[in-house]
Structure formats: C-alpha cells, structure tokens
Amino acid sequence: MIMNWKLRLSRTVMLLLLLTVCGLAIGLVFAYPVSRVRITEASAIQLDQAALAGKADPEQAVVTPGDLGDGWSEGNPKLTSFGILGGSFCGEGVEVPTALSPVKSAVLVNPATKATVISQAVRADRWQSAREYVSSVDRAVSSCDRFYVAGPEGRQLQRVIDNTGSKPIDDYSSRVYLADDGKSSVTWSTFAVGDVIVAVEYIAPTRPPEGFLGELESKLLLRLAPEAFSPGGVVPDSTTTTAPTGPASNSTTTVLEGGSADESGGG
C-alpha cells in the first residue's frame, strides 16, 4: 500500500512538472511574435472628421515658401502633373472622389539641393469620400514592393518603402520610392482632414532630411485643424502659425497666397 501511494504521488508530481513545462513552452511560442509587433499608430491623432467637414480650407492645405524656409522658391506649376493626387500606385489608378473645389497646388524648388516639393489639396464631396480615398491609396500601394514611377527625370523602376511608422493622424498614408540605381527618390504622404484631401511630395536625388516631411505635415495640420493641434486648443492667428510640438516646434510660418494652380495631378 505504501509503495502504491508513493508511486501515485511520484506520478502526480511528474504530471504537474510536465504541465508546467508545457505551459511555459506554449507561453513562449505565443509571446515571441507578440513581442515583435510594433505599435506604429500609438501617436496618431484620430480627428473628428465629420466635425471638420466644410471647415478645413484647401487653400490652407498647400505648402508655401514660408513653410520651407531659405533656399526655396516657386517652381514651374506644370510639374504638378507629377503630383500623386489622383495618380497611379503599383499600377492601380486611384481616382479622386467628386470634387467641390478646384485642385489647389504649388510647386516649390530648391536649386541648391535639386529638390522639388509638389503640394496638392482638394475638397471632396463628403468627409467619408476623403477618408476612403486615402484608404484606397494605401491599399493600392501596399500591393507591390517595386513599380515604375513617372517623374521629371522620366519613367524609372522604384522600390516602395513603407513610411507610415510615425503617422500623425489615422487617415494617412506615406511611402518612399527609391530608384534602383540610387540616383533619385520620391517621398510622399497623403491624408484627409474633414472633407479635404492633402498630398505632399518631395522629389530629389536623395531622401529628405530627417523630419522634413513631418514638419510640413505639422504646419498643414495646424492650419487645417487648429483646435486639435494648437497648444491648449487655442486657435492661432490667421496669418501666422506655429507648428505643433516636433522638429520645428520653435519656428513660425507666415501663410502666403501665392503658388496655387488648378491643374489636377497624376503621375
């Protein structure tokens, strides 16, 4: 009897140890992939798009020379034909929804760095349409890792690199196109604020300086949704805006009227 009792006890202990080891192994198997997941949208702001519909102004959604600083000036407006708004992504065209305003655009150039910024904005018929456009762009551009991009230097095969790691708002998409020969790059983003669709593109031999695109986005978002991005929710003066906390939090920008054109983009 004593031997049977000891045998049963030893079997119970072994079973408990086996269950413990199995539990630890299963936990490690599931914990590993979870630990590899990067939360990339933690800092993204979810705007009240319905409340912003009709309030965000496409005129304020276009980059100005004052936003960029010294060395930048207005360029050839015909280059807006290479803008991404209404363009093709991985060979799939994404049409702009019904527009309630002309496409506002600007081309700005920096001869010293051989860089060009193409900025575009348009008011859609509904805020839902603006959000869906951005989502459609993101779905389309996510379907390939290389495709031919038409730019000022001609048609080139480009690598597609996801650039949404630090998205400022939810309705946002961004990518970097790098030419296989390493001689050109295109960095762009598109996002929706209310019923306004915004597109910003940086074309140059190399990628923009760290934080360059984010700084421009911050200035545009501050103008389009000041209640959401101004410190303390204070609406800034209509002629001078201060960028929200970020790479250019200590700079001021005077909003200008120049640089707009009505050509719709596509490239």
C-alpha positions as a Markdown table, in Angstrom:
| # | Residue | x | y | z |
|---|---|---|---|---|
| 1 | Met | 0.0 | 0.0 | 0.0 |
| 2 | Ile | 2.8 | 2.3 | 0.9 |
| 3 | Met | 4.6 | 1.6 | -2.4 |
| 4 | Asn | 1.4 | 2.2 | -4.4 |
| 5 | Trp | 0.9 | 5.5 | -2.6 |
| 6 | Lys | 4.4 | 6.6 | -3.3 |
| 7 | Leu | 4.1 | 5.6 | -6.9 |
| 8 | Arg | 0.9 | 7.6 | -7.3 |
| 9 | Leu | 2.5 | 10.6 | -5.7 |
| 10 | Ser | 5.5 | 10.4 | -7.9 |
| 11 | Arg | 3.3 | 10.2 | -11.0 |
| 12 | Thr | 1.3 | 13.2 | -9.8 |
| 13 | Val | 4.4 | 15.2 | -9.3 |
| 14 | Met | 5.8 | 14.3 | -12.7 |
| 15 | Leu | 2.4 | 15.2 | -14.3 |
| 16 | Leu | 2.4 | 18.6 | -12.7 |
| 17 | Leu | 6.0 | 19.2 | -13.8 |
| 18 | Leu | 5.1 | 18.2 | -17.3 |
| 19 | Leu | 2.1 | 20.5 | -17.4 |
| 20 | Thr | 4.3 | 23.4 | -16.1 |
| 21 | Val | 7.0 | 22.9 | -18.7 |
| 22 | Cys | 4.4 | 22.6 | -21.5 |
| 23 | Gly | 2.7 | 25.8 | -20.2 |
| 24 | Leu | 6.0 | 27.7 | -20.3 |
| 25 | Ala | 6.8 | 26.5 | -23.8 |
| 26 | Ile | 3.4 | 27.4 | -25.1 |
| 27 | Gly | 3.6 | 30.8 | -23.5 |
| 28 | Leu | 7.0 | 31.5 | -25.1 |
| 29 | Val | 5.7 | 30.4 | -28.5 |
| 30 | Phe | 2.8 | 32.9 | -28.3 |
| 31 | Ala | 4.8 | 35.6 | -26.5 |
| 32 | Tyr | 7.6 | 35.8 | -29.1 |
| 33 | Pro | 5.5 | 37.1 | -32.1 |
| 34 | Val | 3.6 | 39.4 | -29.9 |
| 35 | Ser | 6.8 | 40.9 | -28.6 |
| 36 | Arg | 7.9 | 41.5 | -32.2 |
| 37 | Val | 4.8 | 43.6 | -33.0 |
| 38 | Arg | 5.5 | 47.3 | -33.3 |
| 39 | Ile | 2.7 | 49.6 | -32.3 |
| 40 | Thr | 3.1 | 52.2 | -35.0 |
| 41 | Glu | -0.1 | 54.2 | -34.5 |
| 42 | Ala | 0.2 | 55.0 | -30.8 |
| 43 | Ser | 0.9 | 58.7 | -31.5 |
| 44 | Ala | -1.6 | 59.1 | -34.3 |
| 45 | Ile | -4.5 | 61.5 | -33.6 |
| 46 | Gln | -8.0 | 60.4 | -34.5 |
| 47 | Leu | -9.6 | 63.6 | -35.8 |
| 48 | Asp | -13.3 | 64.2 | -35.7 |
| 49 | Gln | -13.6 | 64.2 | -39.4 |
| 50 | Ala | -17.3 | 64.8 | -39.5 |
| 51 | Ala | -16.9 | 68.0 | -37.4 |
| 52 | Leu | -14.1 | 69.3 | -39.7 |
| 53 | Ala | -16.1 | 68.8 | -42.9 |
| 54 | Gly | -16.6 | 72.1 | -44.5 |
| 55 | Lys | -14.3 | 73.9 | -42.1 |
| 56 | Ala | -10.9 | 72.8 | -43.3 |
| 57 | Asp | -9.8 | 75.0 | -46.2 |
| 58 | Pro | -8.0 | 73.6 | -49.2 |
| 59 | Glu | -6.2 | 76.9 | -49.7 |
| 60 | Gln | -4.5 | 76.4 | -46.2 |
| 61 | Ala | -3.6 | 72.8 | -47.2 |
| 62 | Val | -0.9 | 73.8 | -49.7 |
| 63 | Val | 2.8 | 74.2 | -48.8 |
| 64 | Thr | 4.1 | 77.8 | -49.1 |
| 65 | Pro | 7.7 | 79.1 | -49.5 |
| 66 | Gly | 7.4 | 80.3 | -45.9 |
| 67 | Asp | 6.8 | 76.8 | -44.7 |
| 68 | Leu | 10.1 | 75.6 | -46.2 |
| 69 | Gly | 12.4 | 78.5 | -45.3 |
| 70 | Asp | 15.5 | 79.9 | -47.0 |
| 71 | Gly | 16.6 | 78.5 | -50.4 |
| 72 | Trp | 13.1 | 77.6 | -51.6 |
| 73 | Ser | 11.1 | 79.5 | -54.2 |
| 74 | Glu | 8.1 | 78.9 | -56.5 |
| 75 | Gly | 8.8 | 76.5 | -59.4 |
| 76 | Asn | 7.2 | 75.6 | -62.7 |
| 77 | Pro | 3.5 | 74.9 | -62.0 |
| 78 | Lys | 3.4 | 72.4 | -64.9 |
| 79 | Leu | 5.3 | 70.0 | -62.6 |
| 80 | Thr | 2.0 | 69.3 | -60.7 |
| 81 | Ser | 1.4 | 66.8 | -63.5 |
| 82 | Phe | 3.8 | 64.6 | -61.5 |
| 83 | Gly | 1.9 | 65.0 | -58.2 |
| 84 | Ile | 0.5 | 61.9 | -56.6 |
| 85 | Leu | -3.1 | 63.2 | -56.2 |
| 86 | Gly | -5.3 | 61.1 | -58.4 |
| 87 | Gly | -2.2 | 59.2 | -59.6 |
| 88 | Ser | -1.3 | 55.5 | -60.0 |
| 89 | Phe | 0.0 | 53.3 | -57.2 |
| 90 | Cys | 1.6 | 50.0 | -58.0 |
| 91 | Gly | 0.0 | 50.3 | -61.5 |
| 92 | Glu | -3.5 | 50.9 | -60.0 |
| 93 | Gly | -5.1 | 54.2 | -60.6 |
| 94 | Val | -6.9 | 55.7 | -57.6 |
| 95 | Glu | -9.4 | 58.4 | -58.7 |
| 96 | Val | -10.1 | 61.5 | -56.7 |
| 97 | Pro | -13.7 | 61.5 | -55.5 |
| 98 | Thr | -16.2 | 64.1 | -56.7 |
| 99 | Ala | -14.5 | 67.4 | -56.0 |
| 100 | Leu | -16.3 | 70.5 | -54.6 |
| 101 | Ser | -13.3 | 72.8 | -55.2 |
| 102 | Pro | -10.6 | 73.2 | -57.8 |
| 103 | Val | -7.4 | 71.3 | -57.0 |
| 104 | Lys | -5.1 | 73.8 | -55.2 |
| 105 | Ser | -1.5 | 73.1 | -55.9 |
| 106 | Ala | 2.0 | 74.6 | -55.6 |
| 107 | Val | 5.5 | 73.6 | -56.9 |
| 108 | Leu | 8.5 | 74.7 | -54.8 |
| 109 | Val | 12.1 | 74.2 | -55.7 |
| 110 | Asn | 15.5 | 74.4 | -54.0 |
| 111 | Pro | 18.3 | 74.7 | -56.6 |
| 112 | Ala | 21.0 | 74.0 | -54.1 |
| 113 | Thr | 19.7 | 70.5 | -53.2 |
| 114 | Lys | 18.0 | 69.9 | -56.6 |
| 115 | Ala | 14.8 | 69.2 | -54.6 |
| 116 | Thr | 11.2 | 69.8 | -55.6 |
| 117 | Val | 8.1 | 69.8 | -53.4 |
| 118 | Ile | 4.7 | 69.3 | -55.1 |
| 119 | Ser | 1.8 | 70.1 | -52.8 |
| 120 | Gln | -1.9 | 69.5 | -53.7 |
| 121 | Ala | -5.2 | 69.7 | -51.9 |
| 122 | Val | -8.9 | 69.4 | -52.9 |
| 123 | Arg | -12.2 | 69.4 | -51.2 |
| 124 | Ala | -14.2 | 66.2 | -51.7 |
| 125 | Asp | -18.0 | 65.9 | -51.8 |
| 126 | Arg | -18.0 | 64.2 | -48.3 |
| 127 | Trp | -15.6 | 63.6 | -45.5 |
| 128 | Gln | -16.2 | 59.8 | -45.9 |
| 129 | Ser | -15.1 | 60.1 | -49.5 |
| 130 | Ala | -11.8 | 61.8 | -48.4 |
| 131 | Arg | -11.1 | 59.1 | -45.9 |
| 132 | Glu | -11.9 | 56.3 | -48.4 |
| 133 | Tyr | -9.5 | 57.9 | -51.0 |
| 134 | Val | -6.6 | 57.8 | -48.5 |
| 135 | Ser | -7.5 | 54.2 | -47.6 |
| 136 | Ser | -7.7 | 53.2 | -51.3 |
| 137 | Val | -4.3 | 54.7 | -51.9 |
| 138 | Asp | -2.8 | 52.8 | -49.0 |
| 139 | Arg | -4.3 | 49.5 | -50.2 |
| 140 | Ala | -3.1 | 50.0 | -53.7 |
| 141 | Val | 0.5 | 51.0 | -52.8 |
| 142 | Ser | 0.7 | 48.1 | -50.4 |
| 143 | Ser | 0.2 | 45.6 | -53.2 |
| 144 | Cys | 3.8 | 45.8 | -54.5 |
| 145 | Asp | 7.4 | 46.4 | -53.5 |
| 146 | Arg | 8.5 | 47.8 | -56.9 |
| 147 | Phe | 6.9 | 49.6 | -59.8 |
| 148 | Tyr | 7.6 | 52.1 | -62.5 |
| 149 | Val | 7.2 | 55.8 | -61.4 |
| 150 | Ala | 6.9 | 58.7 | -63.8 |
| 151 | Gly | 8.8 | 61.8 | -62.7 |
| 152 | Pro | 10.6 | 64.8 | -64.0 |
| 153 | Glu | 13.6 | 62.7 | -64.9 |
| 154 | Gly | 11.5 | 60.1 | -66.8 |
| 155 | Arg | 10.0 | 56.7 | -66.0 |
| 156 | Gln | 12.0 | 54.7 | -63.5 |
| 157 | Leu | 11.7 | 51.5 | -61.6 |
| 158 | Gln | 11.5 | 52.3 | -58.0 |
| 159 | Arg | 11.5 | 50.3 | -54.7 |
| 160 | Val | 8.5 | 51.0 | -52.5 |
| 161 | Ile | 9.3 | 51.5 | -48.8 |
| 162 | Asp | 6.6 | 52.0 | -46.1 |
| 163 | Asn | 6.9 | 55.3 | -44.4 |
| 164 | Thr | 3.9 | 55.3 | -42.0 |
| 165 | Gly | 5.9 | 54.4 | -38.9 |
| 166 | Ser | 5.1 | 57.8 | -37.2 |
| 167 | Lys | 1.8 | 58.7 | -38.8 |
| 168 | Pro | 0.4 | 62.0 | -37.4 |
| 169 | Ile | -3.3 | 61.1 | -37.9 |
| 170 | Asp | -5.3 | 58.0 | -38.6 |
| 171 | Asp | -6.4 | 58.8 | -42.1 |
| 172 | Tyr | -2.9 | 58.9 | -43.5 |
| 173 | Ser | -0.6 | 57.0 | -46.0 |
| 174 | Ser | 3.1 | 57.6 | -46.8 |
| 175 | Arg | 5.7 | 55.9 | -48.9 |
| 176 | Val | 9.3 | 56.4 | -50.2 |
| 177 | Tyr | 10.2 | 55.4 | -53.7 |
| 178 | Leu | 13.9 | 54.7 | -54.3 |
| 179 | Ala | 15.3 | 54.3 | -57.8 |
| 180 | Asp | 17.2 | 51.0 | -58.3 |
| 181 | Asp | 20.2 | 53.0 | -59.5 |
| 182 | Gly | 20.1 | 55.1 | -56.3 |
| 183 | Lys | 20.1 | 58.4 | -58.2 |
| 184 | Ser | 16.6 | 59.6 | -57.3 |
| 185 | Ser | 14.0 | 59.3 | -54.6 |
| 186 | Val | 10.4 | 60.3 | -54.1 |
| 187 | Thr | 9.0 | 60.7 | -50.6 |
| 188 | Trp | 5.2 | 61.4 | -50.3 |
| 189 | Ser | 2.2 | 61.4 | -48.0 |
| 190 | Thr | -1.5 | 61.9 | -48.4 |
| 191 | Phe | -4.1 | 62.4 | -45.7 |
| 192 | Ala | -7.6 | 63.6 | -45.0 |
| 193 | Val | -8.7 | 66.4 | -42.8 |
| 194 | Gly | -12.5 | 66.7 | -42.8 |
| 195 | Asp | -13.5 | 66.6 | -46.5 |
| 196 | Val | -10.1 | 67.9 | -47.7 |
| 197 | Ile | -7.6 | 65.6 | -49.2 |
| 198 | Val | -3.9 | 66.7 | -48.9 |
| 199 | Ala | -0.9 | 65.4 | -50.8 |
| 200 | Val | 2.7 | 66.4 | -50.3 |
| 201 | Glu | 5.6 | 65.0 | -52.4 |
| 202 | Tyr | 9.4 | 65.5 | -52.1 |
| 203 | Ile | 11.4 | 64.7 | -55.3 |
| 204 | Ala | 15.2 | 64.8 | -55.1 |
| 205 | Pro | 18.4 | 62.8 | -55.8 |
| 206 | Thr | 18.3 | 61.7 | -52.1 |
| 207 | Arg | 15.7 | 61.3 | -49.4 |
| 208 | Pro | 14.7 | 64.5 | -47.5 |
| 209 | Pro | 16.4 | 65.4 | -44.2 |
| 210 | Glu | 15.1 | 63.6 | -41.1 |
| 211 | Gly | 11.8 | 65.1 | -40.0 |
| 212 | Phe | 11.4 | 67.2 | -43.1 |
| 213 | Leu | 8.0 | 65.7 | -44.2 |
| 214 | Gly | 6.7 | 65.5 | -40.7 |
| 215 | Glu | 7.5 | 69.2 | -40.1 |
| 216 | Leu | 5.5 | 70.1 | -43.3 |
| 217 | Glu | 2.6 | 67.9 | -42.2 |
| 218 | Ser | 2.6 | 69.5 | -38.8 |
| 219 | Lys | 2.3 | 73.0 | -40.3 |
| 220 | Leu | -0.5 | 72.0 | -42.6 |
| 221 | Leu | -2.4 | 70.1 | -39.9 |
| 222 | Leu | -2.2 | 73.1 | -37.6 |
| 223 | Arg | -3.7 | 75.4 | -40.2 |
| 224 | Leu | -6.4 | 72.9 | -41.2 |
| 225 | Ala | -7.4 | 71.7 | -37.6 |
| 226 | Pro | -6.1 | 74.3 | -35.2 |
| 227 | Glu | -8.3 | 73.1 | -32.3 |
| 228 | Ala | -6.7 | 69.7 | -32.5 |
| 229 | Phe | -3.1 | 70.7 | -32.9 |
| 230 | Ser | -2.7 | 74.1 | -31.2 |
| 231 | Pro | -1.3 | 74.0 | -27.6 |
| 232 | Gly | -4.2 | 74.2 | -25.3 |
| 233 | Gly | -6.7 | 74.2 | -28.2 |
| 234 | Val | -6.1 | 77.9 | -28.8 |
| 235 | Val | -6.7 | 78.9 | -32.5 |
| 236 | Pro | -3.6 | 80.7 | -33.9 |
| 237 | Asp | -3.7 | 84.0 | -35.7 |
| 238 | Ser | -4.9 | 83.6 | -39.3 |
| 239 | Thr | -1.7 | 85.0 | -40.8 |
| 240 | Thr | 0.9 | 83.4 | -38.6 |
| 241 | Thr | 1.0 | 79.8 | -37.4 |
| 242 | Thr | 3.3 | 78.0 | -35.1 |
| 243 | Ala | 3.9 | 74.3 | -35.8 |
| 244 | Pro | 2.9 | 71.8 | -33.1 |
| 245 | Thr | 5.5 | 70.0 | -31.0 |
| 246 | Gly | 8.0 | 68.3 | -33.3 |
| 247 | Pro | 11.1 | 69.1 | -35.3 |
| 248 | Ala | 10.0 | 72.7 | -35.9 |
| 249 | Ser | 8.1 | 73.5 | -32.7 |
| 250 | Asn | 10.0 | 76.7 | -32.2 |
| 251 | Ser | 9.6 | 78.1 | -35.7 |
| 252 | Thr | 6.8 | 80.4 | -37.1 |
| 253 | Thr | 5.4 | 80.4 | -40.6 |
| 254 | Thr | 3.6 | 83.2 | -42.4 |
| 255 | Val | 0.8 | 81.9 | -44.6 |
| 256 | Leu | 1.1 | 83.2 | -48.1 |
| 257 | Glu | -1.4 | 83.3 | -51.0 |
| 258 | Gly | 1.0 | 82.5 | -53.9 |
| 259 | Gly | 1.9 | 79.2 | -55.5 |
| 260 | Ser | -1.6 | 77.9 | -56.2 |
| 261 | Ala | -2.7 | 76.4 | -59.5 |
| 262 | Asp | -5.8 | 74.5 | -60.7 |
| 263 | Glu | -4.1 | 71.6 | -62.6 |
| 264 | Ser | -5.0 | 68.2 | -61.2 |
| 265 | Gly | -2.1 | 65.9 | -60.6 |
| 266 | Gly | -1.4 | 62.4 | -61.7 |
| 267 | Gly | 1.9 | 60.6 | -62.0 |
